[in-house]
Amino acid sequence: MKFRYMVLIIVYGMLFAVDCHFSNYPILNMIHTEYLSETDVLMSLHDSVNGYNGLLEMLFVYTLPFLLGSYYISDKQVFFRVVRYGTRRKYKQAETKKMILAATIFTIIHQVIDFLYTTANFKWPLLMEYSFGLYTIVAGVIAVLFYIQTGLIYQIIRDWIKKDLAALLITLGLNFVQYVLIKYSIVKCWIMGKDLFVAFDFFSGNCDLYVILFTIIRSLLFSICLYLINQVLFEKKDIIRYEK
């Protein structure tokens, strides 16, 4: 299992390092032009729709590597592994912890690379002016909760339809639908993908820590609700018939 985690960390690290460079480089180049100030470029790096921290990446593109990584470190749901844990509840709790750990590793690596890349290319006084360090932590916490919710939704769908690949594609599709709804302002009510914007609103000075706290609490409560639904579905699942 330690080997799997090491592989996961290495793969995620390579993925984010490459994506960070190629996503941010075109925007960073604009710092040398007269059209955008250093502050404008800094904000663009963290508000670009298609950039490293953009809506498309965070909400849709990263869903696939996260779910694949979570699946890689999980114990596949065969009967003898459930028996080894003693009860279904203990097995599901163990698998959920692994998924949460995968989401945490995924997000920490993403945020660390963003922090290093940004501090290497911008002056520290400018970053301190916009509380970039605190923004990095806030964005990380919100992203962790978002990917935990994504992982739980995947598990719910998987236990419902009993097909791993189909559940992965449906979850990916749901996040893509969220991306479209948010990008084109089709939906005005809350959906979980909207929480990813709150950290940037804080970074740009458009919301305070109370909004951040409310967002985190709401995401946490929603995650708990998803976990309880997930637990109930797994308790009713016929693992002997459907698991290979």
C-alpha positions in Angstrom: 0.0 0.0 0.0 2.9 2.4 0.7 4.2 1.7 -2.8 0.8 2.6 -4.2 0.8 5.9 -2.4 4.3 6.7 -3.6 3.3 6.0 -7.2 0.2 8.2 -6.7 2.3 11.1 -5.3 4.8 10.8 -8.2 2.2 10.7 -10.9 0.2 13.6 -9.4 3.4 15.6 -9.0 4.4 15.1 -12.7 0.8 15.8 -13.9 0.5 19.1 -12.0 4.1 20.3 -12.7 3.5 19.8 -16.5 0.0 21.3 -16.4 1.1 24.2 -14.3 3.8 25.2 -16.7 1.9 24.9 -20.0 -1.3 26.3 -18.6 0.3 29.4 -17.0 3.2 30.1 -19.3 1.0 32.0 -22.0 -0.6 34.1 -19.3 2.7 34.8 -17.5 4.3 36.0 -20.7 1.9 38.9 -20.7 3.6 40.4 -17.7 6.3 41.7 -20.1 3.7 43.6 -22.2 2.3 47.0 -21.6 -1.3 45.8 -21.7 -1.4 44.1 -18.3 0.2 44.9 -15.0 1.8 42.4 -12.7 -1.3 42.4 -10.5 -3.5 41.7 -13.5 -1.4 38.8 -14.5 -1.4 37.4 -11.0 -5.2 37.5 -10.9 -5.4 36.0 -14.4 -3.4 33.0 -13.3 -5.9 32.2 -10.6 -9.1 33.2 -12.4 -8.5 32.0 -16.0 -11.3 29.7 -17.1 -8.9 27.3 -18.8 -5.8 27.9 -16.7 -4.1 25.7 -14.0 -6.5 27.1 -11.4 -9.4 27.6 -13.8 -12.9 26.3 -13.8 -12.3 23.8 -16.6 -9.3 22.2 -14.9 -10.6 22.1 -11.3 -14.1 21.1 -12.0 -13.8 18.8 -15.0 -10.3 17.9 -16.2 -8.9 16.9 -12.8 -11.9 14.7 -12.0 -10.6 11.8 -14.0 -7.0 11.6 -12.6 -8.4 12.0 -9.1 -11.0 9.2 -9.4 -8.4 6.9 -11.1 -5.9 7.6 -8.3 -8.6 6.9 -5.7 -9.5 3.7 -7.4 -5.8 2.7 -7.7 -5.3 2.8 -3.9 -8.6 1.2 -3.0 -9.3 -2.4 -2.1 -11.6 -3.7 -4.8 -15.0 -4.7 -3.5 -14.6 -8.5 -3.5 -16.3 -10.6 -0.9 -13.2 -11.8 1.0 -11.9 -8.3 1.6 -15.2 -7.2 3.1 -15.1 -10.3 5.3 -11.6 -9.3 6.4 -12.9 -6.0 7.8 -15.5 -7.8 9.8 -18.5 -5.7 8.8 -19.6 -3.8 5.7 -19.6 -0.6 7.7 -15.9 -1.0 8.7 -15.0 -1.8 5.1 -16.8 1.3 3.7 -15.2 3.5 6.4 -11.8 2.2 5.4 -12.4 2.8 1.7 -13.8 6.3 2.4 -10.7 7.2 4.4 -8.5 6.1 1.4 -10.6 8.2 -0.9 -10.3 11.2 1.5 -6.5 10.7 1.6 -6.3 10.6 -2.2 -8.3 13.9 -2.3 -6.0 15.4 0.2 -2.8 14.3 -1.5 -4.2 15.4 -4.9 -5.1 18.9 -3.6 -1.9 19.4 -1.5 0.3 18.7 -4.5 -1.8 21.0 -6.7 -1.6 23.8 -4.2 2.1 23.4 -3.4 3.0 23.5 -7.1 0.9 26.6 -7.6 2.4 28.3 -4.6 6.0 27.5 -5.7 5.3 28.6 -9.3 3.6 31.8 -8.2 6.3 32.8 -5.6 9.0 32.1 -8.2 7.5 34.5 -10.7 6.0 37.3 -8.6 7.5 39.6 -6.0 6.7 38.7 -2.4 5.4 42.1 -1.3 2.7 41.9 -4.0 1.7 38.4 -2.9 1.6 39.6 0.7 -0.7 42.5 -0.3 -3.3 40.0 -1.5 -2.7 37.4 1.3 -1.5 34.8 -1.2 -0.4 32.3 1.5 -3.8 32.4 3.2 -5.5 32.1 -0.2 -3.5 29.0 -1.0 -4.7 27.3 2.2 -8.3 28.4 1.8 -8.4 27.2 -1.9 -6.9 23.9 -0.8 -9.5 23.3 1.9 -12.3 24.0 -0.4 -10.8 21.9 -3.2 -10.3 19.0 -0.8 -14.0 19.1 0.1 -15.0 19.3 -3.5 -13.0 16.2 -4.5 -14.3 14.3 -1.5 -17.8 15.1 -2.6 -16.9 14.0 -6.1 -15.4 10.7 -4.7 -18.5 10.1 -2.6 -20.8 10.7 -5.6 -18.8 8.2 -7.6 -19.1 5.6 -4.9 -22.8 6.2 -4.6 -23.3 5.7 -8.4 -21.0 2.7 -8.4 -22.9 1.0 -5.6 -26.2 1.9 -7.3 -25.5 0.7 -10.9 -22.7 -1.8 -9.9 -20.4 -0.8 -12.7 -17.1 0.9 -12.0 -16.4 2.3 -15.5 -19.9 3.5 -16.0 -19.9 5.2 -12.6 -16.7 7.0 -13.4 -18.0 8.3 -16.7 -21.3 9.4 -15.1 -19.4 11.3 -12.4 -17.2 12.9 -15.0 -20.3 13.8 -17.0 -21.9 15.4 -13.9 -18.9 17.6 -13.2 -18.8 18.6 -16.9 -22.5 19.6 -16.7 -21.7 21.7 -13.7 -18.9 23.4 -15.7 -21.3 24.3 -18.5 -24.0 25.5 -16.1 -21.5 27.7 -14.2 -19.6 29.0 -17.2 -22.6 30.1 -19.1 -24.5 31.3 -16.0 -27.4 28.9 -16.7 -28.0 28.1 -13.1 -28.4 30.6 -10.3 -28.9 28.3 -7.3 -26.0 26.7 -5.4 -24.2 23.7 -6.9 -21.1 22.3 -5.3 -18.8 23.4 -8.2 -19.6 27.0 -7.4 -17.7 26.7 -4.1 -14.4 26.6 -6.1 -14.9 30.3 -7.0 -15.1 31.4 -3.4 -11.4 31.2 -2.7 -10.6 33.5 -5.7 -13.3 35.9 -4.5 -11.4 36.1 -1.2 -8.1 36.5 -3.1 -9.5 39.4 -5.1 -11.1 41.0 -2.1 -14.7 40.3 -3.0 -15.6 38.3 0.1 -14.4 38.0 3.7 -13.5 35.1 6.0 -17.1 34.7 7.1 -18.1 33.7 3.6 -15.2 31.3 3.5 -16.2 29.8 6.8 -19.8 29.4 5.7 -18.7 27.7 2.4 -16.5 25.2 4.2 -19.2 24.3 6.8 -21.8 23.9 4.0 -19.4 21.7 2.0 -18.6 19.6 5.1 -22.2 19.0 5.9 -23.0 18.1 2.3 -20.1 15.7 2.4 -21.5 14.0 5.5 -24.9 13.7 3.9 -23.3 12.0 0.8 -21.3 9.7 3.1 -24.5 8.6 4.9 -26.2 7.9 1.6 -23.2 6.0 0.4 -23.2 3.9 3.6 -26.8 3.0 3.3 -26.5 1.9 -0.4 -23.5 -0.2 0.4 -25.2 -1.9 3.3 -27.9 -3.1 0.8 -25.5 -4.0 -2.0 -25.4 -7.7 -3.0 -21.6 -8.0 -3.0 -21.5 -11.8 -3.7 -23.6 -11.5 -6.8 -22.1 -8.4 -8.3 -18.5 -8.2 -7.3 -15.8 -10.1 -9.1 
